[in-house]
Amino acid sequence: MEQLFSWINAPLIVESLNVMAGLFVLAVGFGVFSVIVLYIADRTQTTHAIRRNYPVIGRFRYLFENLGEYFRQYFFAMDREEMPFNRAQRAWVYRAAKEVDTTVAFGSTRDLRPAGTISFVNTAFPTLDADAASPSPMVIGPYCRHPFEARSFFNVSGLSYGAISKPAVRALSLGAARAGCWLNTGEGGLSSFHLEGGGDIVFQIGTAKYGVRDREGKMSDEKLEALAAHENVRMFEVKLSQGAKPGKGGILPGPKVSAEIAAIRGIAEGQDSVSPNRHPEIDDLDDLLDMLSHIREVTGKPVGFKLVLGDGAWLDTLFTAIGERPIEEAPDFITLDSADGGTGAAPQPLIDYMGMPIWESLPLLVDARNAHGFEDRIRIIASGKLINPGDVAWALCVGADFVNCARGFMFALGCIQALQCNKNTCPTGVTTHDKRLQRGLNVPDKSARVHHYHDKVVNEVCMIAHSCGLPEPRLLRRRHARITTASGISLPLSEYYERWKKGEEPALDARPSTKLRVHQ
């Protein structure tokens, strides 16, 4: 015991305690001084009323406001009530990407009663596994010198290098190649990272012509030819508009415009990359069709365009104009985005109020195409918040030939919906160019998750088709799904849309507030 006391009273221990006590007093003193400085600063400033009236304490309001978006999804929000994607949607993607069990127990938490809810029509005699068939490939651009036989109906939508990080692009490229689906470059141009996996690429031509622009910012045939020389660049997509911001060009904040990104896009480093709100050389439908034909002639590959629909009446004008030209000059595909599509950055009035959602625009586009006899010529690609198997199956039922998805694949990469895409502070490394944050995104692991997510979506869409008595998903039709009307009684989609077109009940009752709830 005497030895213990002698050790406790050792000079080194005593001195250490004195130092720690001094540091504690210093820390307290610094804390008090800081509070006094903050108090004076808050009392004297005239910008924030809360801080002026409640010095120091008022600052916690901003802290809690910032932390709220993180805590809500973990502690307060129910599984089915978050936006833009709820916990149930995200959790399914995470489990699918990690290749773990995606089954659930006890019963569904999805409310089947609200108007707009989608359900699928099971048959008494579902397809046996032995009779199931693999999803059929589909040819796009049969009149091109180099038609594209697309292997998968579920593909990666436009994600520009710049809007997302280098590791994210690499993981998507490798994962998409393994999955056998295409990867859309987005409007930011083609990088070596897109090509790394060796899979199919769709090159998107935005309004700024990044990747195919000359010194004056106009489209360069020479650069188009160079891109088409890559065998795995399969198609070209002219972007007219994007679901989250119709009438506004792409926005990449200056902090995300690195030297490498600037070189790929042909713009200045560190400055905001803001695309024109439309293609200056496209004033009408004839200009659009002329551009598509020109790109097809230069590249020899399928060419189409992407838009978010604003008015269904415009479609008859579109397909009438297409019908006045030789069939070879028709667009090879149309990519239809939804008003609730994703973006890295957009003005809130556009993201909240502009454009038609996919549940309303897709049936209009499909019906207009078919009415003009182009169902075997023009492929329709549906895009916009279609991340789960039910979403994809619904789109195929309505008449889409393919489904594109961006945010689902971002979840597969590890996105946690932190809503930091426009700030270069993404905590998972998906949408930031901060090297420290990018370290968290392991390319081999995330590319495997991209592959697993794709395959799980395809497999479970196949499962829905089998439950409907079909051997494969491409045979899904509107009669294989039902929609709940405002009266609470469901109708087959085929009947519902016929009544909708005629303006008959019950479709009109549900239309103002209807949101297809297949994804909830």
C-alpha positions as CSV (number, residue, x, y, z in Angstrom):
1,M,0.0,0.0,0.0
2,E,2.8,2.4,0.9
3,Q,4.3,1.7,-2.6
4,L,0.9,2.6,-4.2
5,F,0.7,5.9,-2.4
6,S,4.3,6.7,-3.3
7,W,3.4,6.0,-6.9
8,I,0.4,8.2,-6.8
9,N,2.4,11.0,-5.2
10,A,5.1,10.7,-7.8
11,P,6.2,14.1,-9.2
12,L,5.3,13.1,-12.8
13,I,1.7,12.3,-11.9
14,V,1.3,15.4,-9.9
15,E,2.7,17.6,-12.7
16,S,0.4,15.9,-15.2
17,L,-2.6,16.6,-13.1
18,N,-1.5,20.2,-12.8
19,V,-1.2,20.5,-16.6
20,M,-4.6,18.9,-17.2
21,A,-6.2,21.3,-14.6
22,G,-4.5,24.2,-16.3
23,L,-5.8,23.1,-19.7
24,F,-9.3,22.7,-18.3
25,V,-9.3,26.2,-16.8
26,L,-8.0,27.5,-20.2
27,A,-10.7,25.7,-22.1
28,V,-13.4,27.0,-19.8
29,G,-11.9,30.5,-20.1
30,F,-11.8,30.3,-23.9
31,G,-15.4,29.0,-23.9
32,V,-16.6,31.9,-21.8
33,F,-14.7,34.4,-23.9
34,S,-16.1,32.9,-27.1
35,V,-19.7,33.2,-25.7
36,I,-19.1,36.8,-24.9
37,V,-17.7,37.5,-28.4
38,L,-20.7,35.7,-30.0
39,Y,-23.1,37.6,-27.7
40,I,-21.7,41.0,-28.7
41,A,-21.7,40.0,-32.4
42,D,-25.3,38.7,-32.3
43,R,-26.6,41.8,-30.4
44,T,-24.9,44.2,-32.8
45,Q,-25.6,42.6,-36.1
46,T,-28.8,43.6,-38.0
47,T,-29.2,40.8,-40.5
48,H,-30.8,38.0,-38.4
49,A,-33.7,38.9,-36.1
50,I,-33.5,35.6,-34.1
51,R,-29.8,36.0,-33.3
52,R,-30.3,39.7,-32.4
53,N,-33.2,38.9,-30.0
54,Y,-31.7,35.7,-28.6
55,P,-27.9,36.1,-28.8
56,V,-25.9,32.8,-28.9
57,I,-28.9,30.6,-28.2
58,G,-30.5,31.7,-31.5
59,R,-27.6,30.1,-33.4
60,F,-28.8,26.7,-32.4
61,R,-31.8,27.2,-34.8
62,Y,-29.5,27.0,-37.8
63,L,-27.6,24.0,-36.4
64,F,-30.9,22.1,-35.8
65,E,-32.2,23.1,-39.2
66,N,-29.1,21.6,-40.9
67,L,-29.1,18.5,-38.8
68,G,-32.9,18.0,-39.2
69,E,-32.6,16.6,-42.8
70,Y,-30.2,13.9,-41.5
71,F,-32.1,12.9,-38.4
72,R,-35.6,12.9,-40.0
73,Q,-34.8,9.8,-42.1
74,Y,-33.5,7.8,-39.2
75,F,-35.6,8.8,-36.2
76,F,-38.8,10.5,-37.2
77,A,-40.0,9.7,-40.7
78,M,-42.1,6.6,-41.3
79,D,-41.1,4.0,-43.9
80,R,-43.4,5.4,-46.6
81,E,-43.6,9.1,-46.1
82,E,-40.2,10.7,-47.1
83,M,-39.5,12.5,-50.4
84,P,-38.1,12.3,-52.9
85,F,-37.6,8.6,-52.0
86,N,-38.8,7.0,-48.8
87,R,-37.0,4.6,-46.6
88,A,-38.8,1.5,-48.0
89,Q,-37.7,2.4,-51.5
90,R,-34.1,3.1,-50.5
91,A,-33.8,0.1,-48.2
92,W,-34.9,-2.3,-51.0
93,V,-32.2,-0.8,-53.3
94,Y,-29.5,-1.1,-50.6
95,R,-30.4,-4.8,-49.9
96,A,-30.5,-5.6,-53.6
97,A,-27.2,-3.9,-54.3
98,K,-25.5,-5.8,-51.4
99,E,-27.0,-9.0,-52.7
100,V,-28.7,-9.8,-49.3
101,D,-32.2,-11.0,-48.6
102,T,-34.9,-8.6,-50.0
103,T,-37.9,-10.4,-48.6
104,V,-40.1,-8.8,-45.9
105,A,-42.3,-10.3,-43.2
106,F,-45.7,-10.1,-41.6
107,G,-47.4,-7.9,-44.2
108,S,-47.1,-4.9,-46.5
109,T,-46.8,-1.4,-45.2
110,R,-48.0,0.0,-48.5
111,D,-51.5,1.5,-48.4
112,L,-53.5,0.0,-51.3
113,R,-56.5,2.3,-50.9
114,P,-55.5,5.8,-52.2
115,A,-56.5,6.7,-55.8
116,G,-53.7,6.1,-58.2
117,T,-52.4,2.9,-56.4
118,I,-51.1,0.3,-58.9
119,S,-51.4,-3.4,-58.5
120,F,-50.7,-6.2,-60.9
121,V,-53.1,-8.9,-62.1
122,N,-51.9,-12.3,-61.0
123,T,-53.2,-15.4,-62.7
124,A,-54.4,-18.6,-61.2
125,F,-51.7,-20.4,-63.2
126,P,-48.4,-18.5,-63.0
127,T,-45.5,-19.3,-65.3
128,L,-43.4,-22.2,-64.1
129,D,-39.7,-21.5,-63.7
130,A,-39.0,-24.2,-66.3
131,D,-41.1,-22.3,-68.8
132,A,-39.7,-18.8,-68.0
133,A,-37.7,-17.1,-70.7
134,S,-34.9,-14.5,-70.5
135,P,-35.9,-10.9,-71.3
136,S,-35.7,-10.5,-75.1
137,P,-33.1,-8.0,-76.5
138,M,-34.5,-5.3,-78.7
139,V,-33.1,-3.6,-81.8
140,I,-32.9,0.2,-81.8
141,G,-32.3,2.0,-85.1
142,P,-33.0,-0.6,-87.7
143,Y,-32.2,1.8,-90.6
144,C,-28.8,2.9,-89.3
145,R,-25.5,1.6,-90.6
146,H,-24.8,0.3,-87.1
147,P,-28.1,-0.7,-85.4
148,F,-27.9,-1.3,-81.6
149,E,-29.3,-4.6,-80.1
150,A,-29.9,-3.6,-76.5
151,R,-29.6,-6.5,-74.2
152,S,-31.4,-5.2,-71.1
153,F,-34.7,-3.3,-70.6
154,F,-33.3,-1.6,-67.5
155,N,-30.3,0.8,-68.0
156,V,-28.3,3.6,-66.4
157,S,-29.7,7.1,-67.1
158,G,-27.7,10.2,-67.8
159,L,-25.1,10.9,-65.0
160,S,-22.4,13.4,-66.1
161,Y,-18.8,13.2,-65.0
162,G,-18.8,16.4,-63.0
163,A,-22.2,16.0,-61.5
164,I,-20.9,12.7,-60.1
165,S,-17.4,11.9,-59.1
166,K,-14.6,10.0,-60.9
167,P,-14.9,6.9,-58.7
168,A,-18.7,6.9,-59.2
169,V,-18.4,7.0,-63.0
170,R,-15.8,4.2,-62.9
171,A,-18.0,2.0,-60.7
172,L,-21.0,2.6,-62.9
173,S,-19.0,1.8,-66.0
174,L,-17.6,-1.5,-64.6
175,G,-20.9,-2.5,-63.1
176,A,-23.0,-1.7,-66.1
177,A,-20.7,-3.7,-68.3
178,R,-21.0,-6.7,-66.0
179,A,-24.8,-6.3,-66.0
180,G,-25.1,-6.0,-69.7
181,C,-26.9,-2.7,-69.6
182,W,-26.0,0.6,-71.2
183,L,-24.6,3.7,-69.4
184,N,-25.7,7.1,-70.5
185,T,-22.9,9.7,-70.2
186,G,-25.2,12.6,-69.4
187,E,-24.5,16.0,-71.0
188,G,-21.0,16.3,-69.5
189,G,-19.1,14.5,-72.3
190,L,-17.3,11.2,-72.7
191,S,-14.5,10.5,-70.3
192,S,-12.0,7.6,-70.2
193,F,-13.8,6.5,-67.0
194,H,-17.0,5.9,-68.9
195,L,-15.1,3.7,-71.3
196,E,-13.2,1.8,-68.6
197,G,-15.7,-1.0,-68.2
198,G,-16.0,-1.7,-71.9
199,G,-19.8,-1.8,-71.8
200,D,-22.4,-0.1,-74.0
201,I,-22.4,3.7,-73.9
202,V,-25.1,6.2,-74.9
203,F,-23.6,9.6,-75.6
204,Q,-25.9,12.5,-74.6
205,I,-25.6,15.8,-76.5
206,G,-26.7,18.6,-74.3
207,T,-27.5,22.2,-75.2
208,A,-23.8,23.2,-74.6
209,K,-22.5,20.4,-76.9
210,Y,-20.0,19.3,-74.3
211,G,-17.6,16.8,-75.8
212,V,-18.7,17.6,-79.4
213,R,-18.3,21.4,-79.5
214,D,-15.9,23.4,-81.6
215,R,-14.3,26.6,-80.4
216,E,-17.4,28.6,-81.1
217,G,-19.5,26.2,-79.1
218,K,-21.2,24.6,-82.1
219,M,-21.5,20.9,-82.8
220,S,-18.5,19.5,-84.6
221,D,-18.9,16.7,-87.1
222,E,-15.3,15.8,-86.7
223,K,-15.8,15.2,-83.0
224,L,-19.0,13.3,-83.6
225,E,-17.1,10.9,-86.0
226,A,-14.3,10.5,-83.4
227,L,-16.9,9.5,-80.8
228,A,-18.7,7.1,-83.1
229,A,-15.4,5.4,-83.8
230,H,-15.6,3.9,-80.3
231,E,-17.3,0.6,-81.0
232,N,-19.1,0.6,-77.6
233,V,-20.6,4.1,-78.1
234,R,-23.8,2.7,-79.3
235,M,-26.3,5.6,-79.6
236,F,-26.5,9.4,-79.5
237,E,-29.2,11.2,-77.5
238,V,-30.0,14.9,-78.0
239,K,-31.3,16.3,-74.7
240,L,-34.0,18.9,-75.2
241,S,-35.1,19.0,-71.6
242,Q,-34.6,17.3,-68.3
243,G,-37.4,16.4,-65.9
244,A,-36.2,18.3,-62.9
245,K,-35.6,21.6,-64.8
246,P,-37.5,21.9,-68.1
247,G,-36.5,25.1,-69.9
248,K,-33.2,25.3,-68.0
249,G,-29.8,24.0,-69.1
250,G,-27.5,21.9,-67.0
251,I,-25.9,23.5,-64.0
252,L,-22.5,22.5,-62.6
253,P,-21.3,24.8,-59.8
254,G,-17.8,26.2,-60.2
255,P,-16.2,24.3,-57.3
256,K,-17.0,21.1,-59.1
257,V,-15.4,22.2,-62.4
258,S,-11.9,20.7,-62.1
259,A,-9.2,21.0,-64.7
260,E,-10.0,17.5,-66.0
261,I,-13.7,18.2,-66.2
262,A,-13.0,21.5,-67.9
263,A,-10.9,19.8,-70.5
264,I,-13.5,17.2,-71.3
265,R,-16.3,19.8,-71.6
266,G,-14.2,22.5,-73.3
267,I,-14.9,25.2,-70.7
268,A,-12.9,27.3,-68.1
269,E,-11.8,25.6,-64.9
270,G,-13.4,26.7,-61.7
271,Q,-16.3,28.6,-63.3
272,D,-20.0,27.7,-63.2
273,S,-20.9,25.4,-66.1
274,V,-24.3,26.6,-67.2
275,S,-25.7,25.2,-70.4
276,P,-28.1,27.2,-72.6
277,N,-31.8,26.6,-71.9
278,R,-32.2,25.0,-75.3
279,H,-30.3,24.2,-78.5
280,P,-29.9,27.6,-80.3
281,E,-30.1,25.9,-83.7
282,I,-33.4,24.1,-83.0
283,D,-36.3,26.4,-83.3
284,D,-39.0,23.9,-84.4
285,L,-39.7,20.3,-85.2
286,D,-38.1,20.4,-88.6
287,D,-34.9,21.7,-87.1
288,L,-35.0,18.9,-84.5
289,L,-35.6,16.2,-87.1
290,D,-32.9,17.7,-89.4
291,M,-30.4,17.5,-86.5
292,L,-31.2,13.9,-85.7
293,S,-30.9,12.9,-89.3
294,H,-27.5,14.7,-89.6
295,I,-26.1,13.1,-86.5
296,R,-27.3,9.7,-87.7
297,E,-25.7,10.2,-91.1
298,V,-22.4,11.4,-89.6
299,T,-22.1,8.6,-87.0
300,G,-24.0,5.8,-88.6
301,K,-25.6,5.0,-85.2
302,P,-29.1,5.3,-83.7
303,V,-30.1,8.8,-82.6
304,G,-33.0,10.0,-80.5
305,F,-34.0,12.8,-78.2
306,K,-34.8,13.3,-74.5
307,L,-37.5,15.5,-73.1
308,V,-40.0,16.1,-70.4
309,L,-43.5,16.5,-71.8
310,G,-45.3,19.7,-71.0
311,D,-48.5,19.2,-73.1
312,G,-50.0,16.0,-74.6
313,A,-51.5,17.9,-77.5
314,W,-48.0,18.6,-78.9
315,L,-47.5,14.9,-79.5
316,D,-49.9,14.8,-82.5
317,T,-47.9,17.6,-84.1
318,L,-44.7,15.8,-83.4
319,F,-45.7,12.5,-84.9
320,T,-47.4,14.2,-87.9
321,A,-44.2,15.9,-88.7
322,I,-42.3,12.6,-88.4
323,G,-44.8,10.9,-90.7
324,E,-44.2,13.5,-93.4
325,R,-40.7,12.4,-93.8
326,P,-39.2,9.0,-95.0
327,I,-39.4,6.3,-92.3
328,E,-35.6,6.2,-92.2
329,E,-35.5,9.8,-90.8
330,A,-37.7,9.1,-87.8
331,P,-36.1,9.3,-84.4
332,D,-34.8,5.9,-83.4
333,F,-35.9,6.5,-79.8
334,I,-37.6,9.0,-77.5
335,T,-36.5,9.2,-73.9
336,L,-39.3,10.5,-71.7
337,D,-38.3,12.1,-68.4
338,S,-40.6,12.8,-65.5
339,A,-41.3,16.1,-63.8
340,D,-40.0,14.5,-60.6
341,G,-36.8,13.4,-62.3
342,G,-33.4,13.9,-60.6
343,T,-30.8,16.5,-60.9
344,G,-27.5,17.7,-59.4
345,A,-28.7,21.3,-59.2
346,A,-31.9,23.1,-60.3
347,P,-34.0,26.2,-59.4
348,Q,-36.8,25.2,-57.0
349,P,-39.7,26.6,-59.1
350,L,-38.7,24.3,-61.9
351,I,-38.0,21.3,-59.8
352,D,-41.4,21.7,-58.0
353,Y,-43.8,23.0,-60.6
354,M,-42.7,22.4,-64.2
355,G,-43.5,19.6,-66.6
356,M,-45.7,16.5,-66.5
357,P,-45.0,13.5,-64.3
358,I,-44.3,10.1,-65.9
359,W,-47.5,8.5,-64.8
360,E,-49.4,11.0,-66.9
361,S,-47.0,11.6,-69.8
362,L,-46.0,8.0,-70.6
363,P,-49.4,6.7,-71.6
364,L,-49.9,9.9,-73.7
365,L,-46.6,9.4,-75.6
366,V,-47.2,5.6,-76.1
367,D,-50.7,6.1,-77.4
368,A,-49.7,8.9,-79.8
369,R,-46.8,6.9,-81.2
370,N,-48.9,3.8,-81.7
371,A,-51.8,5.9,-83.3
372,H,-49.4,7.1,-85.9
373,G,-48.0,3.6,-86.6
374,F,-44.5,4.0,-85.2
375,E,-44.6,1.3,-82.5
376,D,-42.1,-0.8,-84.4
377,R,-39.9,2.1,-85.5
378,I,-39.5,4.5,-82.5
379,R,-38.5,3.0,-79.2
380,I,-39.7,4.7,-76.0
381,I,-37.4,4.9,-73.0
382,A,-39.1,5.9,-69.7
383,S,-37.1,7.7,-67.1
384,G,-37.8,9.5,-63.8
385,K,-38.0,8.0,-60.3
386,L,-38.4,4.4,-61.5
387,I,-36.1,2.7,-59.1
388,N,-37.9,-0.4,-57.8
389,P,-39.2,-3.5,-59.7
390,G,-42.9,-2.3,-59.4
391,D,-42.0,1.0,-61.0
392,V,-40.3,-0.7,-63.9
393,A,-43.0,-3.3,-64.4
394,W,-45.6,-0.5,-64.5
395,A,-43.7,1.4,-67.2
396,L,-43.5,-1.8,-69.3
397,C,-47.2,-2.4,-68.9
398,V,-48.0,1.1,-70.1
399,G,-45.9,0.6,-73.2
400,A,-42.3,1.7,-72.6
401,D,-39.7,-0.4,-74.4
402,F,-36.9,0.4,-71.9
403,V,-36.5,2.1,-68.5
404,N,-33.6,4.3,-67.5
405,C,-32.7,4.9,-63.9
406,A,-30.1,7.3,-62.3
407,R,-30.9,7.7,-58.7
408,G,-31.5,4.0,-58.1
409,F,-28.0,3.3,-59.3
410,M,-26.7,6.2,-57.1
411,F,-28.3,4.4,-54.1
412,A,-26.5,1.3,-55.2
413,L,-23.3,3.3,-55.1
414,G,-24.0,4.2,-51.5
415,C,-26.0,7.5,-51.8
416,I,-27.9,8.2,-48.6
417,Q,-30.1,11.0,-50.0
418,A,-28.2,13.6,-48.0
419,L,-29.3,16.3,-50.6
420,Q,-25.8,17.7,-50.9
421,C,-25.4,17.0,-54.7
422,N,-25.0,20.7,-55.5
423,K,-22.5,21.6,-52.7
424,N,-19.5,19.3,-53.4
425,T,-20.0,17.9,-49.9
426,C,-21.6,14.6,-50.6
427,P,-20.7,12.4,-47.6
428,T,-20.6,9.2,-49.6
429,G,-18.3,10.4,-52.4
430,V,-20.9,10.0,-55.1
431,T,-21.3,13.6,-56.2
432,T,-18.3,15.3,-54.8
433,H,-14.8,16.0,-56.1
434,D,-13.3,16.3,-52.6
435,K,-10.6,13.6,-52.6
436,R,-11.1,13.0,-48.9
437,L,-14.8,12.2,-49.3
438,Q,-14.2,10.2,-52.5
439,R,-12.0,7.8,-50.5
440,G,-15.2,6.2,-49.1
441,L,-16.3,5.0,-52.5
442,N,-14.5,1.8,-53.2
443,V,-14.7,1.2,-57.0
444,P,-14.5,-2.7,-57.1
445,D,-17.1,-3.0,-54.3
446,K,-19.5,-0.4,-55.7
447,S,-19.3,-1.7,-59.2
448,A,-20.4,-5.1,-57.9
449,R,-23.3,-3.4,-56.2
450,V,-24.3,-1.7,-59.4
451,H,-24.3,-5.1,-61.1
452,H,-26.3,-6.8,-58.3
453,Y,-28.9,-4.0,-58.2
454,H,-29.5,-4.2,-61.9
455,D,-29.9,-8.0,-61.9
456,K,-32.2,-7.9,-58.9
457,V,-34.5,-5.3,-60.6
458,V,-34.6,-7.4,-63.7
459,N,-35.2,-10.7,-61.8
460,E,-38.0,-9.3,-59.8
461,V,-39.7,-7.7,-62.8
462,C,-39.5,-11.1,-64.4
463,M,-41.1,-12.5,-61.2
464,I,-44.0,-10.0,-61.6
465,A,-44.4,-11.1,-65.2
466,H,-44.4,-14.8,-64.2
467,S,-47.1,-14.1,-61.6
468,C,-49.2,-12.5,-64.4
469,G,-48.8,-15.8,-66.4
470,L,-46.2,-14.4,-68.8
471,P,-42.8,-16.0,-69.7
472,E,-41.0,-12.7,-69.8
473,P,-41.5,-8.9,-69.0
474,R,-41.6,-7.6,-72.5
475,L,-45.1,-9.3,-72.8
476,L,-46.6,-7.1,-70.1
477,R,-49.5,-5.1,-71.3
478,R,-51.9,-2.6,-69.7
479,R,-54.4,-5.4,-69.0
480,H,-51.9,-6.9,-66.6
481,A,-52.1,-4.0,-64.1
482,R,-54.9,-2.2,-62.3
483,I,-55.2,1.3,-60.9
484,T,-57.4,2.4,-57.9
485,T,-59.8,5.1,-58.9
486,A,-61.2,7.9,-56.7
487,S,-64.2,5.7,-55.9
488,G,-61.9,3.2,-54.3
489,I,-62.6,0.6,-57.0
490,S,-59.7,-0.4,-59.3
491,L,-59.8,-0.7,-63.1
492,P,-57.4,-2.4,-65.6
493,L,-55.0,0.2,-66.9
494,S,-56.3,-0.5,-70.5
495,E,-59.8,0.6,-69.5
496,Y,-58.7,3.4,-67.2
497,Y,-56.7,5.1,-69.9
498,E,-59.4,4.7,-72.5
499,R,-61.9,6.5,-70.1
500,W,-59.2,9.1,-69.3
501,K,-58.7,9.9,-73.0
502,K,-62.5,10.3,-73.4
503,G,-62.8,12.5,-70.3
504,E,-65.2,10.0,-68.6
505,E,-65.5,9.1,-65.0
506,P,-63.9,7.8,-62.8
507,A,-60.6,9.0,-64.3
508,L,-61.5,12.7,-64.0
509,D,-62.3,12.3,-60.3
510,A,-58.8,11.0,-59.6
511,R,-56.8,13.1,-62.1
512,P,-56.1,16.3,-60.1
513,S,-54.6,14.5,-57.1
514,T,-53.5,11.1,-58.6
515,K,-50.0,9.9,-58.1
516,L,-49.3,6.4,-59.2
517,R,-48.3,4.7,-56.0
518,V,-46.4,1.8,-57.5
519,H,-43.2,3.2,-56.1
520,Q,-44.3,3.7,-52.5
